[in-house]
Amino acid sequence: MATSDTRDAADDLSPEKGPEKGKESALPDGLTSNPLVAAPLGWVGQVKQFWREVGLEMKKVAWPAHTEVVNTTIIVVIAVFFFAAYLFVADIVFSYMIQGIEWGAGKIFG
């Protein structure tokens, strides 16, 4: 069900409303200047539009402060060293356990 906000937004996109009302369009074959029914762009136009939209989205990004970046980097490096040490110790323990099982199985079955 459409709310009043979506109905208003849909009304704003209609070709009867907006700044183009009453103006003659320079587009061929009766195309209007409505962005929803604009003429398709070539690949160069699509690339330009893509980079323009990328620039607009990058302006919306909330970039972290320098201290926040440094602090999170330190946390990540510490976590990497911690888990590396943990996995190293776990690997050593499991390898000794497997060697012990092999030794015991060799004594029993071999």
C-alpha positions in Angstrom: 0.0 0.0 0.0 1.4 3.4 -1.0 1.9 6.0 1.7 1.4 9.7 1.2 5.2 10.1 0.9 5.5 7.5 -1.9 2.5 9.0 -3.7 4.1 12.5 -3.5 7.4 11.2 -4.8 5.6 9.4 -7.7 3.6 12.6 -8.5 6.9 14.5 -8.6 8.2 12.1 -11.3 5.2 12.4 -13.5 5.8 14.3 -16.8 3.0 16.8 -16.1 4.8 18.3 -13.1 8.2 19.7 -12.5 10.3 22.4 -14.1 9.9 21.0 -17.6 6.1 21.7 -17.6 5.2 23.7 -20.7 8.7 23.5 -22.3 9.3 21.8 -25.6 11.6 18.9 -25.4 14.7 18.7 -27.7 14.7 14.9 -27.5 13.7 12.9 -30.6 10.6 10.8 -31.1 8.6 12.4 -28.3 10.9 11.4 -25.5 10.5 13.5 -22.4 13.2 14.8 -20.1 11.9 12.6 -17.3 14.9 10.5 -16.1 12.8 7.4 -15.9 12.1 7.5 -19.7 15.3 9.2 -20.9 17.1 8.0 -24.0 19.6 5.2 -23.2 23.2 6.2 -22.9 26.1 4.8 -24.9 28.8 2.9 -23.1 30.9 6.1 -22.7 27.9 7.9 -21.1 27.3 4.9 -18.8 30.9 5.0 -17.6 30.7 8.8 -17.0 27.4 8.4 -15.1 28.9 5.5 -13.1 31.9 7.6 -12.0 29.7 10.6 -11.3 27.5 8.5 -9.0 30.6 6.9 -7.3 31.8 10.4 -6.5 28.4 11.4 -5.1 28.3 8.3 -2.9 31.9 8.8 -1.7 30.8 12.3 -0.4 28.2 10.6 1.7 30.7 8.2 3.5 31.4 8.9 7.1 35.2 8.5 7.1 36.9 7.5 10.4 39.3 9.8 12.3 43.0 9.1 12.2 43.1 8.0 15.8 40.2 5.6 15.2 42.1 4.0 12.3 45.3 3.7 14.3 43.5 2.1 17.3 41.5 -0.4 15.2 44.7 -1.3 13.3 46.5 -2.0 16.6 43.6 -4.2 17.8 43.7 -6.2 14.5 47.4 -6.7 14.7 47.2 -7.9 18.3 44.3 -10.2 17.4 46.2 -11.7 14.5 49.3 -12.4 16.7 47.1 -13.9 19.4 45.3 -16.3 17.0 48.5 -17.2 15.3 50.1 -18.2 18.6 46.9 -20.1 19.6 46.8 -22.0 16.3 50.6 -22.7 16.6 50.2 -24.2 20.1 47.1 -26.2 19.0 48.9 -27.6 16.0 51.8 -28.7 18.2 49.5 -30.3 20.8 47.4 -32.1 18.2 50.6 -33.4 16.3 51.9 -34.8 19.6 48.5 -36.4 20.3 48.4 -38.0 16.9 52.0 -39.2 17.3 51.0 -40.7 20.6 48.0 -42.5 19.1 50.2 -43.8 16.3 52.8 -45.1 18.8 50.1 -46.7 21.0 48.4 -48.3 17.9 51.8 -49.6 16.8 52.4 -51.2 20.2 49.0 -52.8 20.2 48.6 -53.9 16.6 52.0 -54.0 15.3 
